[in-house]
Amino acid sequence: MNNKFFWIAPILFMALGFFPMPYGYYNLSRLVVCGCSVYFAYKLYQKQDMIFVWIFGFFAVLYNPVIPVHLYEKEIWMIVNIVTALIFVFKGRQLDKKVNE
């Protein structure tokens, strides 16, 4: 399966979240980011990259749609989304390079 979907989709959803969106969008965004985080945690577990397994596990909990974490300020979420997106780009590109080698 192509890893690009699993690191590009959450970035796009988080980027769209910078704009005013209905509350339902943020629930969908949580579902996408949580699901992709679980996928990455599993892939990284297979590669024994335990530090990033924990990081993506944390993202899965932070963005889970079942018991949402409320940071109450959109500005805080913006910073969290930027950091999350950067980590998705870093590890996603790294996994893509290993698959193509």
N, C-alpha and C positions, 0 to 999 in steps of 0.2 A: 504494500500500500504506500502511496505517496505521502511522505512526511510533510510536504509543503502545506497541504491543507490544514494540518493540525497546528502549524505555527502561524500561518497567515490569517486564518479565520478569526482566532481570538483577537489578534491585533486590529483587524478591521472592525470588529464589534466594539472593542474598547475605544477606538478612534471615533466612531460614530457617537459614542456616549458623551463626547465633549459637547455635542450640540443638545439643545433642549429636546428631549424625547419623552414619550408617554412612559408611565411606570412599567407597563408590560414589556417594553423593550429591554429595560434593565434586567427583568427576570430572564428573558431569552438570552441576554448577554451573559448573565451568570451561568446559565446552563451550558452555553458554548465554551466559555473559558474554563469552567469546572471540568467538563468532559475532556477537553484538550489537555488540561493539566494532568488528569488521571492517565491519559494515553502517554504523555511524556514521562510521567513517573514510572509507568510500567516499562517503557522502552529503555529508560535510563537504568532501571533496576536490572534489566537483562544485561546491560553493559557494565554493571557494577559501579556506576557513578553515584555513590550513595549521598553525597552532599546535595546534588541536584534532585535526587529522588525526594529528599526531605523538603527542598524548596518547592518543587511542584506539588508535593503533597500538601504543603502549607497553602499554596494557591488554590488547590481543590477545596480545602476547607473554607478559605476566605471568600471564594466566589460561589460556594455551593448555593443552589436555589431552594433547598429544603428548609434550612435554618439560616436565613440570611444574616450576614454581619452588617450592622449599620454603623457607618462612620459619621453620619449626620451632616457632613459638610461635603459638597460636591468638589471643592478644591482639594480636600484630602484624597478623595477617590481619584481625582485627576493625577495626582502625584503617584499614588499606588498603581494606577493603570499604566503610567509611563514606565515605571520601574519594571512592572510585570511584562510589558511589551518588549522592553529591551532584553530581558532575560529570555523571552520566547524567541526573539530574533537570534540572539547569541547561540542558544542551544539548538534551535531549529536548523540554522545554517550549518552548525557543526555536525549534526546528525545527517543532514543531506550530503555533506562532503564524504562522510564515512560510507554511506550507502552507494555513492557513485564511484568510490575507489575500488 
